């Protein structure tokens, strides 16, 4: 498939038949100018097409299907989720693996109808990838407006009520989306692990620049989902376990999508809306292993440029109790 072929497919799609957040970006090519956001999407799709035949049209159809509601914020966030998938899949299929890698897009295991985004085979073990991006627009607005933020479930109600300026508004933890992502990923990975004990499951979460939020949600010692004090309990009062999710990688990129779509400059060392980055670029990606899971082989960790979070990576890579915005 060529670039012209894909653009023709886009012009025949639902993006140009009803209101769509991305119509403006793709329409500019008809006027003689290529929008960098649209160009990033097309190039990423074509990169994936080379390793996954049929991917480009199918991904554009998936993006086109999310439309019809004029300025619908929910649809906008669904589009960001799809872009997160494209970002990670492109990194996986274009990485120079030291083995003959093959890829299965949205596969299902025997007896299951649930599918992860991708399975990479041919290496030290089959690796399943599930990609998630949270609904962040309302949360971002709260974070901007409220002087107090509590990234973790550290304080009880009485303690919260006694915090200075709490009456001016406070931003709650965003740990429920992480819990939901883990539950969903466990359901998708478990059938694969049941049929092949060597299988590993990796959840990749695309967040914005405030990466301390998911880090706190996962490993804060008083409430983290990967700790014995997890706020998420089963019916017997025991912490929820996710044994098929072997690790979580956190990628600070959601805001780059928003900036690119809104004709605002990209920040840090990002070269395009769908640029996953290079190892050593800022900001670093963080990997958090699941104590109840298995080790992810280093070949895969290195491919996604991930490092265990630490203070040396910056204050935002440490679990937080309380933040006051000045």
N, C-alpha and C positions, 0 to 999 in steps of 0.2 A: 504494500500500500504506500502511495506517495502522499506528500503533504497536500497536494491539490485534491487527491481523492478524498482525504479525510475532511478537508474544508467543504467539498461538495456535499458530503454526507451531513455535515453540521448544518449547512444551509437548507437541507431538506428535512431537518429534524424539528422536533417540537420547540426548540429554542426560538425558531422564527415563525411559529404558528400561534404562539400565545406569549403572555408576559413572562419574561425570564430575567433573573439577575445578571446573566452573562451575555445577553443579546448584544448590548452595547459593545462589549469587548470584541466579539467575533464579527460584528457588522462593519467595523472600521476597515477591515480588509477589502470589503466591497467598494470602499471609497479610496482605495489606494494606499492605505497605511495599516500596518500590522500592529495591533496592540500587544505590548510585551506580556501581559497576563494571559491573553488568548494564545499567544505564541508558545508560552511556557507549557500550557496544557497540551497543545497539539504535539509539541516535541516530546513531552513525557509519554504521551500515548503511543507515539510512533516508536520510541525506544522500547517500550514494553511489547509492542506488536512483533518486534524482531525475535523475541523469545517465546511469546505467547500468541500464536496466530488467532486473529479475531478479536484481540483485546481492544484495539483502538476504537472500532465501531461500537463495541459493547459498552466501553466506559463512557463514550460520548452519549450513547443512548441513555445510560444511567443518569448522567448529568442533565440531559435534556428533559428527562421524565420528572425532574424536581422543579416544577414551575407552575404557572397559572394563577398564583396568588400575588397580586401586585404588592411589592415591598413586604412580602411575608417573611418575618424574621425567622420563623421556624424552618422555612424552606432554605433560607440563607445558611443556617447552621447545618442543615442536611447536606448542602453543597460543600461546606467546609469539611464535613466528615468524608465525603467522597474524595476530595482533594488530598486529605490525609492518607487515604488508602493508596492513591496514585503516587504520592511522594515516596512512600515506603516500598511499594512494589517496584517502582522504577529503580530505587537503590539496590534492591535484591537482584533484579535481573540484569543490571548493568555492572555489578561488582565483578572484579576479575578473580573469581574463585580459583583456588589451586586444585580443584577437582572438576570433573565433568558434571556440572550442575544441570538438573532438569527441574521444571516448575509446573506445578498444578494449581491453577487458579480456581478458587472457590470450590474445592473438592468436598466430597462427603465420604464418611467412613461407612462400612457395612452396618446396616441397621439404624442409621442416623440420617436425619434430614438437615442437620445443622452443619454449616460449613465455615471454616476460617477463610481469611482472604487468600492465603497462599501456602503451599507446602514446597519446601526446597529439598530435593532428593539428590543422592549421589555422593554426599559428604560423609562425615563421621556418623551421622544419624539423620533420620528425617526430621526436619524442623518445620513446625507449623507457625504461621504468623497470623495474628489477629491485630487489626489496627482500629483504634478508637480515637475520637476527638469529642470532648464534652461540649455541651451547650454553654457558651461562656458570655454571650452578649449581655444578659441581665446581670450576671455576676460582675462583669467588668464595670458596668455602670454603678453597681453598689460599692465596689472597691474604690472607685473614684470619688464617690459622694460621702462615704462613711469615714470618720476619723479613726475608728477602731476596727481591727481585723483579728479574728481568732482562727488561725489556720488549723488548730487541733482541738479535740474535745478534752481540754485540760481543766476548765473551770466549771463549777456547778452554777446553777441559776443565781444563788445568793452571792457568789463571788463575782459573777458577771455584773449584777446590779450595783455592785460597789465600785466598779471600775470608773475612773475619771472620764467625763464626757460621754458616758455610755448612752445617755439620753439623746445625743446627737446622731445616733445610729451606729450599728456595728455589722460587720460582714461575717457571715457564718462560714464554717469549714465547707470545703467542696469534696468531702470524703464519700458521700453517697454515690456520685458518678463513678468513682474508683471501685466501690463495692459492686455496683451494677456491671461494670466492665469485667471484673474478675469472675462474677457469677456467669455472665454470658460466655466468656472465654473458656471457663471450666467445662461448660456444657458442650462446647464445640471441640475442645481438645480431648476430652475423656474417651470418646469412642475410638479415636486414633491410637491413644496410648493403650487402650484395652486390647487392640489388635496387634500392636507392636510395642513391646516394652522399651525399645530403644528410642521411640518417638519423644521429641521435646517440644514444648509449647511456649511460645514467646509472645507476650502481649506488648504492643508498642502504642503508647499513648502520646498523641500530639497535643501539647498544651500551649499556652502563650508564654510570655517571658517570666511569669511568676511561678517558677518551677518548685519553689518551696511548698506550694499548696499540695500537689500530688505527693511530694516526698514526705511531708508531714502526715498526709493521709495514710501512707503505707508503713512508715517506720517510726513514727513518734512513739516513744516507749510507753506512754500512758493510754494510747488509743489506736495506734496504727494497725492496719488490717493484716500486716505480716508479723504481728507480735502476739504474745499471750494475753495482752490486755486489749485486744481488738474490740472496738465498739460494736462490731457486727457479730451477733450470737445466733446459734441454732436454737431449735426448740427446747433443748436440754440445758441451755445457758452456756454452752461451750463456744469458743471462738470458731467462726466459719473457717474452713480450710479449703484450699484450692490446689490440690496436689498435682493437677495436670497443667497448671500455669507455672512453669519453672522459673520465670523471671519476667520483670517488667522493665521496658526501656522507655524513658521519658525524653521527648524531643520538643524543644522550644521553637515552635514554628507557626502556630495558629495565627499570631499577629502578622506574620509575613504574608499569609494569604489575604488577610483583611487589608493590609496596606497596598498590596499589588492590585487587588480588585477595586480599591478606592482611589487609585492613581496617586498614592502617597509613596514616598521613598522606602525602599527596603533598608533594614538596619543591620548593623554588625557586618559580617562578611558574607552575607547572603547575596548570590548573584542572579537570582530569579525566583519566581513564586514557587517553582517545583524543584529548587536546588536543595538537595539534602545536606550538602556541605562536604567538607573534606576533614579528615582526621587532623586535629589540632586547631581547627577553626573555632572561633567564639560564636555562640556559646557551646560548651560541651554537652554531649548527651549523657544521661545518667542511666545506669542499670542497677536494679535492685533485685537480688535473688530471693526466691521464695524459700523460707526455711523448710517448708513441707514438700518442696519440689526436688528436682534433680539438677545437676550442673549443666549449664549450656556450654558446649564446646567453644573454645576461644576463637576458632575460625569465624563463628557466627557473631560473637561479641565484637570482634575487630571489624567485621564487615559493616556493622551498624554504628561503629565509632563510639562505643559506650564505655563508660568508666563508673566505678562505684562512687556515689556522692560523698564528698568530703569537704571540710572547711577550706582546704587549699583551692578548691574549685570556685569558691566564693560563698558569701553568707547565704545566698539563696539556695545553696545545696545542703543546708542543715535544717532539720525539723524545727519548726517555730511554735512557740506558745502564744505569743501576743505581739501585735504590730500596731504602733500608733503612726498614722500618716500625718505629717506636718504640712 
